[in-house]
Amino acid sequence: MRVLVVEDDEGIASGLLARLPAHGCAVDAVLSVEAAWSALRVEPFDIVLLDLGLGGADGTELLRRLRSAPQQGLPDPHTPVLIMTARDAVTSRITGLDMGADDYVIKPFDVDELAARMRAARRRFAGRSQSRLRCGPVEIEPAQRTVHREGHPVELSAREFDVLLALAEARPRVLSRAQIEARLYNWDQAVESNAVEVHIHHLRRKLGAELIRTMRGVGYFMPSEGSA
């Protein structure tokens, strides 16, 4: 999951940068509304963690811009937004939710609970009620980051799991290598030129050659049920 943290408290931002990767997140952090808006206009993010009490423009300004963005291209106006704030007044919560926020957590918060709320927001965004994903004989459990094939556990590396989850959530859409890389790496991480291809090769070996298909010159996809 690619995450944009919009937070001007260095301690909170660094804590999220350190702890969310354990939940399968590639995390980038910015300090202001303008920096966040610039990031959202050039890269796709799966979710935004937004502080309201920012220096300069209030966090609600970013929410307003995002929800009024054009329907095509970047930024995606439907990107889930989870508000993080010390403002515990009910009116503040109502305002944020009515402006289009998907959820709300009060500082200080538990990072494990935050990660669960993020997964729930992503499920709602995808129109799913269940956490578990089933793709033919393969079952994926995002919360536990486990995979079973025909009922038997399959050990995957962290990166292999992230590639599999990205394709399963997009199914049956095709994802290009660049789109997959955007889900896996933050701004500070170097990307090896053939990393995605290597992960795909390992997934096919462990889970079956037909699970992930290649559309030559375009990218990779997992076919829907019943596809030839």
Sequence and secondary structure as in RCSB ss.txt:
>XXXX:A:sequence
MRVLVVEDDEGIASGLLARLPAHGCAVDAVLSVEAAWSALRVEPFDIVLLDLGLGGADGTELLRRLRSAPQQGLP
DPHTPVLIMTARDAVTSRITGLDMGADDYVIKPFDVDELAARMRAARRRFAGRSQSRLRCGPVEIEPAQRTVHRE
GHPVELSAREFDVLLALAEARPRVLSRAQIEARLYNWDQAVESNAVEVHIHHLRRKLGAELIRTMRGVGYFMPSE
GSA
>XXXX:A:secstr
 EEEEE   HHHHHHHHHHGGGGT EEEEESSHHHHHHHHHHS  SEEEEESS SSS HHHHHHHHHTS SSSSS
 TT  EEEEES   HHHHHHHHHTT SEEEESS  HHHHHHHHHHHHHHHHT S S EEETTEEEETTTTEEEET
TEE    HHHHHHHHHHHHHTTS B HHHHHHHH  TTS   TTHHHHHHHHHHHHH TTSSEEETTTEEE   T
T  
